[in-house]
Amino acid sequence: MAKEKQDHVDRILAQWRRERPDLDVEPMGILGRLKRLGTHLGREVEVVLLKHGLSTSAFDVLATLRRSGAPHRLSPGELLEMTMVSSGTMTNRIDRLEKAGFVQRILNPEDRRSVLIALTDKGFATVEEAVDAHAANQQRLTANLSAADKAELDRLLKKFLSDFE
């Protein structure tokens, strides 16, 4: 069996094991790799989205509206729930997206005291192109994992995440 290549986290763990052999650093390795991987993946995702004129936060809102189904509109509260940001942050995102012509605020036909955030034609077209590129990029980013590896990694991450959610 071929020896696995050492990564940056292995070097950090070796230093801790040398300096503090009393510490159990196994969790440090897991969490350190998740953090580093998140940073690398975030950069790779951002590069693709920027080609479509979108930040990751703008894409998050547009993709949430798109996947909600026709007529592609949600209340600000529903957007908050689905994106897990503060109300102030969401308001700023909606303001920027509205200024760019990607979304519009419309009166809620069921309660005219409230508004819904709706994709415009421009927003729909933009998110359609961006999500195609995003999905292709995700395929590229996970191409070095076998189908079995992907299934196992997904299972383990889901198990780990469930304790927090």
CORZITA-V246163 format. One record per residue. N is the residue number from 0. RES is the residue in one small letter. PHI is phi in whole degrees, 0 to 359 (none if undefined). PSI is psi in radians with two decimals (* if undefined). D_CENTER is the distance of its C-alpha to the mean C-alpha in whole Angstrom. Layout:
{{N	RES	PHI	PSI	D_CENTER} {N	RES	PHI	PSI	D_CENTER}}
This chain:
{{0	m	none	2.33	35} {1	a	289	2.49	34} {2	k	287	2.36	33} {3	e	291	2.48	29} {4	k	293	2.40	28} {5	q	283	2.52	28} {6	d	244	-3.14	24} {7	h	302	-0.69	24} {8	v	294	-0.65	23} {9	d	303	-0.71	27} {10	r	294	-0.71	28} {11	i	295	-0.77	27} {12	l	297	-0.70	28} {13	a	299	-0.70	31} {14	q	296	-0.78	32} {15	w	295	-0.70	31} {16	r	296	-0.62	34} {17	r	290	-0.78	36} {18	e	277	-0.55	36} {19	r	222	1.26	36} {20	p	297	-0.23	37} {21	d	281	-0.26	37} {22	l	273	2.45	33} {23	d	271	1.84	31} {24	v	261	0.12	28} {25	e	304	-0.85	26} {26	p	299	-0.58	23} {27	m	299	-0.66	23} {28	g	293	-0.79	22} {29	i	298	-0.90	20} {30	l	291	-0.62	18} {31	g	297	-0.74	19} {32	r	292	-0.70	17} {33	l	299	-0.74	14} {34	k	295	-0.82	14} {35	r	295	-0.72	15} {36	l	297	-0.74	13} {37	g	301	-0.69	10} {38	t	295	-0.85	11} {39	h	298	-0.82	13} {40	l	295	-0.70	10} {41	g	302	-0.73	8} {42	r	296	-0.76	11} {43	e	296	-0.70	12} {44	v	293	-0.77	9} {45	e	300	-0.70	10} {46	v	301	-0.78	13} {47	v	293	-0.78	13} {48	l	293	-0.64	12} {49	l	298	-0.51	14} {50	k	296	-0.33	17} {51	h	254	0.21	16} {52	g	75	0.38	17} {53	l	239	2.46	13} {54	s	276	2.93	11} {55	t	296	-0.62	7} {56	s	290	-0.67	9} {57	a	294	-0.76	11} {58	f	300	-0.69	9} {59	d	303	-0.80	7} {60	v	291	-0.84	11} {61	l	297	-0.73	12} {62	a	293	-0.62	10} {63	t	297	-0.78	11} {64	l	296	-0.73	15} {65	r	295	-0.78	15} {66	r	282	-0.15	14} {67	s	288	-0.25	16} {68	g	88	2.88	19} {69	a	300	2.42	22} {70	p	268	0.38	23} {71	h	59	0.94	20} {72	r	214	2.52	20} {73	l	218	2.77	19} {74	s	285	2.74	21} {75	p	305	-0.64	19} {76	g	296	-0.71	19} {77	e	294	-0.69	17} {78	l	297	-0.74	14} {79	l	302	-0.82	15} {80	e	297	-0.68	15} {81	m	278	-0.34	12} {82	t	249	-0.19	9} {83	m	57	0.87	11} {84	v	236	2.97	12} {85	s	286	2.82	16} {86	s	295	-0.65	18} {87	g	296	-0.73	19} {88	t	297	-0.76	16} {89	m	296	-0.74	15} {90	t	301	-0.78	19} {91	n	297	-0.73	18} {92	r	297	-0.80	15} {93	i	297	-0.75	18} {94	d	302	-0.82	21} {95	r	295	-0.74	19} {96	l	293	-0.63	18} {97	e	293	-0.76	21} {98	k	299	-0.60	23} {99	a	279	-0.12	21} {100	g	84	0.26	23} {101	f	273	-0.51	19} {102	v	224	2.86	20} {103	q	221	2.63	23} {104	r	270	2.26	24} {105	i	232	2.65	27} {106	l	294	2.39	29} {107	n	290	2.05	28} {108	p	296	-0.34	31} {109	e	269	-0.31	31} {110	d	205	1.65	32} {111	r	291	0.00	33} {112	r	275	-0.16	32} {113	s	235	2.91	28} {114	v	243	2.81	26} {115	l	241	2.64	23} {116	i	258	2.12	20} {117	a	238	2.49	21} {118	l	293	2.39	20} {119	t	274	3.01	22} {120	d	301	-0.71	24} {121	k	297	-0.76	22} {122	g	296	-0.73	19} {123	f	298	-0.85	19} {124	a	298	-0.72	20} {125	t	294	-0.81	18} {126	v	291	-0.57	15} {127	e	299	-0.83	17} {128	e	295	-0.77	17} {129	a	294	-0.69	14} {130	v	290	-0.58	12} {131	d	298	-0.83	15} {132	a	294	-0.67	14} {133	h	296	-0.78	11} {134	a	295	-0.71	12} {135	a	296	-0.68	15} {136	n	295	-0.70	13} {137	q	296	-0.67	11} {138	q	300	-0.79	15} {139	r	299	-0.76	16} {140	l	292	-0.42	14} {141	t	252	0.17	15} {142	a	296	-0.45	18} {143	n	279	0.00	20} {144	l	257	2.41	20} {145	s	289	2.92	22} {146	a	302	-0.71	21} {147	a	293	-0.71	23} {148	d	299	-0.77	21} {149	k	298	-0.77	17} {150	a	296	-0.75	19} {151	e	292	-0.77	20} {152	l	298	-0.76	17} {153	d	299	-0.75	15} {154	r	299	-0.81	18} {155	l	293	-0.74	18} {156	l	295	-0.68	14} {157	k	297	-0.74	15} {158	k	297	-0.78	18} {159	f	295	-0.80	17} {160	l	294	-0.57	14} {161	s	301	-0.52	17} {162	d	292	-0.42	19} {163	f	266	-0.35	16} {164	e	247	*	16}}
